[in-house]
């Protein structure tokens, strides 16, 4: 299952800076679970994080989050978690056409 996790920083980013090395070291050991991850940037400043996970279920996601310093320390003001489906780029040729047909009721 794919999950999109969006964390928006508290305050001025000082907490992010303090935990960044520990977070990056942690992520290095779990790259196999991550499709994409990186900072959210506004006006050339990091203001949060977005990470797309490919894990078996929500329990596996929660297990990961319970060990990542960005989620165990209070750096985020808000955290949003959404289940998602991989649509593009197509993993199987014709998947978008099939989905469009389904959307048309066909």
C-alpha atoms as an extended CHARMM CRD file, in Angstrom:
* protein
*
       106  EXT
         1         1  UNK       CA              0.0000000000        0.0000000000        0.0000000000  PROA      1               0.0000000000
         2         2  UNK       CA              1.1140000000        3.5130000000       -0.6710000000  PROA      2               0.0000000000
         3         3  UNK       CA              0.8290000000        6.1990000000        1.9680000000  PROA      3               0.0000000000
         4         4  UNK       CA              1.6080000000        9.8910000000        1.6240000000  PROA      4               0.0000000000
         5         5  UNK       CA              2.7900000000       11.5390000000        4.8320000000  PROA      5               0.0000000000
         6         6  UNK       CA              2.9470000000       15.3360000000        5.0170000000  PROA      6               0.0000000000
         7         7  UNK       CA              4.4560000000       16.9860000000        8.0770000000  PROA      7               0.0000000000
         8         8  UNK       CA              4.4080000000       20.7670000000        8.4950000000  PROA      8               0.0000000000
         9         9  UNK       CA              7.0610000000       22.1960000000       10.8060000000  PROA      9               0.0000000000
        10        10  UNK       CA              6.4820000000       24.0460000000       14.0400000000  PROA      10              0.0000000000
        11        11  UNK       CA              7.9240000000       27.5270000000       14.3530000000  PROA      11              0.0000000000
        12        12  UNK       CA             10.9410000000       28.7010000000       12.4180000000  PROA      12              0.0000000000
        13        13  UNK       CA             12.5130000000       25.3350000000       11.5370000000  PROA      13              0.0000000000
        14        14  UNK       CA             14.9820000000       25.2580000000       14.4190000000  PROA      14              0.0000000000
        15        15  UNK       CA             13.6610000000       21.8720000000       15.5660000000  PROA      15              0.0000000000
        16        16  UNK       CA             14.0290000000       20.4570000000       12.0400000000  PROA      16              0.0000000000
        17        17  UNK       CA             17.6330000000       21.6150000000       11.8420000000  PROA      17              0.0000000000
        18        18  UNK       CA             18.4010000000       20.0450000000       15.2110000000  PROA      18              0.0000000000
        19        19  UNK       CA             16.9620000000       16.6210000000       14.2200000000  PROA      19              0.0000000000
        20        20  UNK       CA             17.8910000000       16.5650000000       10.5250000000  PROA      20              0.0000000000
        21        21  UNK       CA             21.1020000000       14.4790000000       10.7690000000  PROA      21              0.0000000000
        22        22  UNK       CA             19.4210000000       11.8530000000       12.9700000000  PROA      22              0.0000000000
        23        23  UNK       CA             16.4350000000       11.7170000000       10.5960000000  PROA      23              0.0000000000
        24        24  UNK       CA             18.6300000000       11.3120000000        7.5040000000  PROA      24              0.0000000000
        25        25  UNK       CA             20.7030000000        8.5880000000        9.1800000000  PROA      25              0.0000000000
        26        26  UNK       CA             17.4860000000        6.7930000000       10.1050000000  PROA      26              0.0000000000
        27        27  UNK       CA             16.0010000000        7.0970000000        6.6100000000  PROA      27              0.0000000000
        28        28  UNK       CA             19.1810000000        5.6430000000        5.0900000000  PROA      28              0.0000000000
        29        29  UNK       CA             18.3420000000        2.2960000000        6.7060000000  PROA      29              0.0000000000
        30        30  UNK       CA             14.7300000000        2.2810000000        5.4650000000  PROA      30              0.0000000000
        31        31  UNK       CA             15.0310000000        3.4250000000        1.8600000000  PROA      31              0.0000000000
        32        32  UNK       CA             13.3960000000        0.1900000000        0.7150000000  PROA      32              0.0000000000
        33        33  UNK       CA             10.1030000000        1.4470000000        2.2230000000  PROA      33              0.0000000000
        34        34  UNK       CA             10.2150000000        4.8910000000        0.6090000000  PROA      34              0.0000000000
        35        35  UNK       CA              9.1360000000        5.7220000000       -2.9400000000  PROA      35              0.0000000000
        36        36  UNK       CA              9.9210000000        9.4220000000       -2.6080000000  PROA      36              0.0000000000
        37        37  UNK       CA             10.7700000000       11.7800000000        0.2030000000  PROA      37              0.0000000000
        38        38  UNK       CA             12.0150000000       15.2960000000        0.6540000000  PROA      38              0.0000000000
        39        39  UNK       CA             11.4930000000       18.6850000000        2.2370000000  PROA      39              0.0000000000
        40        40  UNK       CA              8.5990000000       20.9810000000        1.5400000000  PROA      40              0.0000000000
        41        41  UNK       CA             10.1170000000       24.3070000000        0.5220000000  PROA      41              0.0000000000
        42        42  UNK       CA              8.5390000000       27.7380000000        0.7230000000  PROA      42              0.0000000000
        43        43  UNK       CA             10.4240000000       30.9470000000       -0.0770000000  PROA      43              0.0000000000
        44        44  UNK       CA             13.6860000000       28.9390000000       -0.2530000000  PROA      44              0.0000000000
        45        45  UNK       CA             13.1740000000       27.6240000000        3.3010000000  PROA      45              0.0000000000
        46        46  UNK       CA             12.3390000000       24.0840000000        4.4640000000  PROA      46              0.0000000000
        47        47  UNK       CA              8.9040000000       24.1740000000        6.1040000000  PROA      47              0.0000000000
        48        48  UNK       CA              7.9880000000       20.5030000000        6.2870000000  PROA      48              0.0000000000
        49        49  UNK       CA              8.4010000000       17.0630000000        4.7770000000  PROA      49              0.0000000000
        50        50  UNK       CA              6.5940000000       14.8230000000        2.3310000000  PROA      50              0.0000000000
        51        51  UNK       CA              7.2940000000       11.0920000000        2.2150000000  PROA      51              0.0000000000
        52        52  UNK       CA              5.5890000000        8.5030000000        0.0390000000  PROA      52              0.0000000000
        53        53  UNK       CA              5.8210000000        5.0140000000        1.5180000000  PROA      53              0.0000000000
        54        54  UNK       CA              5.2700000000        1.6070000000       -0.0460000000  PROA      54              0.0000000000
        55        55  UNK       CA              4.4930000000       -0.6410000000        2.9290000000  PROA      55              0.0000000000
        56        56  UNK       CA              2.2400000000       -3.6700000000        3.4830000000  PROA      56              0.0000000000
        57        57  UNK       CA             -0.3190000000       -1.8280000000        5.6590000000  PROA      57              0.0000000000
        58        58  UNK       CA             -0.9660000000        1.0700000000        8.0260000000  PROA      58              0.0000000000
        59        59  UNK       CA              0.5430000000       -0.8830000000       10.9150000000  PROA      59              0.0000000000
        60        60  UNK       CA              3.8790000000       -1.0720000000        9.0630000000  PROA      60              0.0000000000
        61        61  UNK       CA              3.7310000000        2.6700000000        8.4030000000  PROA      61              0.0000000000
        62        62  UNK       CA              3.0260000000        3.4050000000       12.0620000000  PROA      62              0.0000000000
        63        63  UNK       CA              5.9380000000        1.1680000000       13.0640000000  PROA      63              0.0000000000
        64        64  UNK       CA              8.2740000000        3.1570000000       10.8270000000  PROA      64              0.0000000000
        65        65  UNK       CA              6.9660000000        6.5180000000       12.0680000000  PROA      65              0.0000000000
        66        66  UNK       CA              7.4430000000        5.4300000000       15.6850000000  PROA      66              0.0000000000
        67        67  UNK       CA             11.1940000000        5.1720000000       15.0880000000  PROA      67              0.0000000000
        68        68  UNK       CA             11.9430000000        8.1580000000       12.8150000000  PROA      68              0.0000000000
        69        69  UNK       CA             13.3330000000       11.1390000000       14.7810000000  PROA      69              0.0000000000
        70        70  UNK       CA             11.2150000000       13.5740000000       12.7720000000  PROA      70              0.0000000000
        71        71  UNK       CA              8.1050000000       11.8360000000       14.0890000000  PROA      71              0.0000000000
        72        72  UNK       CA              9.2850000000       10.8940000000       17.5910000000  PROA      72              0.0000000000
        73        73  UNK       CA             10.4600000000       14.4000000000       18.4330000000  PROA      73              0.0000000000
        74        74  UNK       CA              8.0420000000       17.3300000000       18.3250000000  PROA      74              0.0000000000
        75        75  UNK       CA              9.1810000000       19.0190000000       15.0960000000  PROA      75              0.0000000000
        76        76  UNK       CA              5.8310000000       18.9450000000       13.2740000000  PROA      76              0.0000000000
        77        77  UNK       CA              2.8660000000       21.1940000000       13.9670000000  PROA      77              0.0000000000
        78        78  UNK       CA              0.6690000000       18.9140000000       11.8700000000  PROA      78              0.0000000000
        79        79  UNK       CA              1.0000000000       15.4870000000       10.2600000000  PROA      79              0.0000000000
        80        80  UNK       CA             -1.4050000000       14.3310000000        7.5620000000  PROA      80              0.0000000000
        81        81  UNK       CA             -1.4810000000       10.7270000000        6.3370000000  PROA      81              0.0000000000
        82        82  UNK       CA             -3.2990000000        9.5900000000        3.2130000000  PROA      82              0.0000000000
        83        83  UNK       CA             -3.5450000000        6.2240000000        1.5250000000  PROA      83              0.0000000000
        84        84  UNK       CA             -2.8680000000        6.5490000000       -2.1940000000  PROA      84              0.0000000000
        85        85  UNK       CA             -2.5910000000        4.5080000000       -5.3880000000  PROA      85              0.0000000000
        86        86  UNK       CA              0.2360000000        4.6420000000       -7.9170000000  PROA      86              0.0000000000
        87        87  UNK       CA             -1.1730000000        6.0050000000      -11.1840000000  PROA      87              0.0000000000
        88        88  UNK       CA              1.6470000000        7.7370000000      -13.0840000000  PROA      88              0.0000000000
        89        89  UNK       CA              3.9980000000        6.9490000000      -14.4960000000  PROA      89              0.0000000000
        90        90  UNK       CA              2.1730000000        3.7710000000      -15.4600000000  PROA      90              0.0000000000
        91        91  UNK       CA              3.6450000000        0.6500000000      -13.9630000000  PROA      91              0.0000000000
        92        92  UNK       CA              1.7110000000       -1.4630000000      -16.4720000000  PROA      92              0.0000000000
        93        93  UNK       CA              1.0880000000       -0.2510000000      -20.0330000000  PROA      93              0.0000000000
        94        94  UNK       CA             -2.5720000000        0.6670000000      -20.5180000000  PROA      94              0.0000000000
        95        95  UNK       CA             -3.3190000000        1.1940000000      -16.8210000000  PROA      95              0.0000000000
        96        96  UNK       CA             -4.3880000000        4.8270000000      -17.3570000000  PROA      96              0.0000000000
        97        97  UNK       CA             -6.6570000000        3.9020000000      -20.2710000000  PROA      97              0.0000000000
        98        98  UNK       CA             -8.2500000000        1.1920000000      -18.1170000000  PROA      98              0.0000000000
        99        99  UNK       CA             -8.7730000000        3.6520000000      -15.2650000000  PROA      99              0.0000000000
       100       100  UNK       CA            -10.2640000000        6.2490000000      -17.6480000000  PROA      100             0.0000000000
       101       101  UNK       CA            -12.6740000000        3.6390000000      -19.0060000000  PROA      101             0.0000000000
       102       102  UNK       CA            -13.6820000000        2.7190000000      -15.4490000000  PROA      102             0.0000000000
       103       103  UNK       CA            -14.1760000000        6.4250000000      -14.6480000000  PROA      103             0.0000000000
       104       104  UNK       CA            -16.5200000000        6.7320000000      -17.6300000000  PROA      104             0.0000000000
       105       105  UNK       CA            -18.5560000000        3.8580000000      -16.2330000000  PROA      105             0.0000000000
       106       106  UNK       CA            -17.3400000000        1.3580000000      -18.8050000000  PROA      106             0.0000000000
